Amino acid sequence: MPEAEVSLRLAIHLLSSGRAKGTILVAIDGAQVRLGEKVHFSVRDFMRDHGWHCDTAERWQVTYHNDSLPGAIEVHSRSGVGDVYATLMDNSPFVAEAKKGPLARSKSSAEYPLLREALGQLLTIETLPENPTLAVAVPYSSKFAQLAARWRNAPLVRLAGIRILTVSQDGHVDGW
């Protein structure tokens, strides 16, 4: 599952589950979307296929709305702010770093370095709001789920209050 899809599925989950309100900011690097003429992930098509629309057909970096849900999802390309930034229902900020990953267990154990990289990126964000809920989000697979269950109990992950979330293709998010 591409990183952009993990981020967008998490944002959609936050609004549809009632965990967040207002506009959720999703940072997607242009290279995740397209390199040269090759399209890796179509944000516009993904959002449309999941019931979201925008007011312009010219850019993928826009604010998307869903007529059946409150709030919006603003896709941008600013770096250093976290991949998903939201206001939770208790008015506290939520910041997550997302990572791509295999949906089936890989022979190379790619899940280990991907999850570690997400944790490292989260820990090195340069600007954070006061008292945020912090999270990393990875695709759901049996290996990611196994690592997430184990690493949620790691002493420094617990001390930092970092949530390790797994995001399924059906929109379910585990790890709250």
BELTACOR-V231797 format. One record per pair of residues at least 24 apart in sequence whose C-alpha atoms are under 10 Angstrom apart, sorted by the first residue. I is the first residue (numbers start at 1). J is the second residue. If there is no record, write none. Layout:
BEGIN
{{I:J} {I:J}}
END
This chain:
BEGIN
{{1:99} {1:100} {1:101} {1:102} {1:103} {1:104} {1:138} {1:139} {1:140} {1:167} {1:168} {1:169} {2:32} {2:33} {2:40} {2:41} {2:98} {2:99} {2:100} {2:101} {2:102} {2:138} {2:139} {3:28} {3:29} {3:32} {3:33} {3:41} {3:83} {3:97} {3:98} {3:99} {3:100} {3:101} {3:137} {3:138} {3:139} {4:28} {4:29} {4:30} {4:32} {4:33} {4:40} {4:41} {4:42} {4:43} {4:46} {4:75} {4:83} {4:98} {4:99} {4:100} {5:32} {5:41} {5:42} {5:43} {5:46} {5:47} {5:98} {5:99} {5:100} {5:138} {5:139} {5:167} {5:169} {6:83} {6:84} {6:97} {6:98} {6:99} {6:100} {6:101} {6:137} {6:138} {6:139} {6:140} {6:166} {6:167} {6:168} {6:169} {6:171} {7:75} {7:83} {7:84} {7:85} {7:96} {7:97} {7:98} {7:99} {7:100} {7:136} {7:137} {7:138} {7:139} {7:167} {8:43} {8:46} {8:47} {8:73} {8:74} {8:75} {8:83} {8:84} {8:98} {8:171} {9:46} {9:47} {9:50} {9:137} {9:139} {9:167} {9:168} {9:169} {9:170} {9:171} {9:172} {9:173} {10:84} {10:96} {10:98} {10:137} {10:138} {10:165} {10:166} {10:167} {10:168} {10:171} {10:172} {10:173} {11:72} {11:73} {11:74} {11:83} {11:84} {11:85} {11:86} {11:96} {11:171} {12:47} {12:50} {12:52} {12:66} {12:69} {12:71} {12:72} {12:73} {12:171} {13:167} {13:171} {13:172} {13:173} {14:86} {14:87} {14:88} {14:89} {14:94} {14:173} {15:69} {15:70} {15:71} {15:72} {15:73} {15:86} {15:88} {15:89} {16:68} {16:69} {16:70} {16:71} {16:171} {17:69} {17:172} {17:173} {18:69} {18:70} {18:88} {18:89} {19:86} {19:87} {19:88} {19:89} {19:90} {20:70} {20:71} {20:85} {20:86} {20:87} {20:88} {20:89} {20:90} {20:91} {20:92} {20:93} {20:94} {21:69} {21:70} {21:71} {21:72} {21:86} {21:87} {21:88} {21:89} {21:90} {21:91} {22:70} {22:71} {22:72} {22:73} {22:86} {22:87} {22:88} {22:89} {23:63} {23:64} {23:65} {23:70} {23:71} {23:72} {23:73} {23:74} {23:85} {23:86} {23:87} {24:63} {24:64} {24:71} {24:72} {24:73} {24:74} {24:75} {24:84} {24:85} {24:86} {24:87} {24:88} {24:94} {25:63} {25:72} {25:73} {25:74} {25:75} {25:76} {25:77} {25:81} {25:82} {25:83} {25:84} {25:85} {25:86} {25:87} {25:95} {26:61} {26:63} {26:73} {26:74} {26:75} {26:76} {26:77} {26:78} {26:81} {26:82} {26:83} {26:84} {26:85} {26:86} {26:96} {27:61} {27:74} {27:75} {27:76} {27:77} {27:78} {27:79} {27:80} {27:81} {27:82} {27:83} {27:84} {27:85} {27:97} {27:98} {28:60} {28:61} {28:75} {28:76} {28:77} {28:78} {28:79} {28:82} {28:83} {28:84} {29:75} {29:76} {29:77} {29:78} {29:79} {29:83} {30:60} {30:61} {30:76} {30:77} {31:77} {33:60} {43:75} {47:73} {79:125} {80:121} {80:122} {80:124} {80:125} {80:126} {80:127} {80:128} {81:122} {81:125} {81:126} {81:127} {81:128} {81:129} {82:121} {82:122} {82:124} {82:125} {82:126} {82:127} {82:128} {82:134} {82:135} {82:136} {83:121} {83:122} {83:136} {83:137} {84:135} {84:136} {84:137} {85:132} {85:133} {85:134} {86:132} {86:133} {87:132} {87:133} {88:132} {88:133} {92:129} {92:130} {92:131} {92:132} {92:133} {93:128} {93:129} {93:130} {93:131} {93:132} {93:133} {93:134} {94:128} {94:129} {94:131} {94:132} {94:133} {94:134} {94:135} {95:122} {95:125} {95:128} {95:129} {95:132} {95:133} {95:134} {95:135} {95:136} {95:162} {96:121} {96:122} {96:132} {96:133} {96:134} {96:135} {96:136} {96:137} {96:162} {96:163} {96:164} {96:165} {97:121} {97:122} {97:123} {97:125} {97:134} {97:135} {97:136} {97:137} {97:138} {97:164} {98:122} {98:135} {98:136} {98:137} {98:138} {98:139} {98:165} {98:166} {98:167} {99:136} {99:137} {99:138} {99:139} {100:137} {100:138} {100:139} {101:138} {101:139} {101:140} {101:141} {101:144} {102:138} {102:139} {102:140} {102:141} {102:142} {102:143} {102:144} {103:138} {103:139} {103:140} {103:141} {103:142} {103:143} {103:144} {103:168} {103:169} {104:139} {104:140} {104:141} {104:142} {104:143} {104:144} {105:141} {105:142} {105:143} {105:144} {106:141} {106:143} {109:143} {109:144} {110:143} {110:144} {111:138} {111:139} {111:141} {111:143} {111:144} {111:145} {111:147} {112:143} {112:144} {112:147} {112:148} {114:138} {114:144} {115:144} {115:147} {115:148} {115:151} {115:164} {116:151} {118:164} {119:157} {119:162} {119:163} {119:164} {122:162} {123:160} {123:162} {132:161} {132:162} {133:160} {133:161} {133:162} {133:163} {134:160} {134:161} {134:162} {134:163} {134:164} {135:161} {135:162} {135:163} {135:164} {135:165} {135:175} {135:176} {136:162} {136:163} {136:164} {136:165} {136:166} {136:175} {137:163} {137:164} {137:165} {137:166} {137:167} {137:173} {137:174} {137:175} {138:164} {138:165} {138:166} {138:167} {138:168} {138:173} {139:165} {139:166} {139:167} {139:168} {139:169} {139:173} {140:165} {140:166} {140:167} {140:168} {140:169} {140:170} {140:172} {140:173} {140:174} {141:166} {141:167} {141:168} {145:174} {145:175} {148:174} {148:175} {149:174} {149:175}}
END
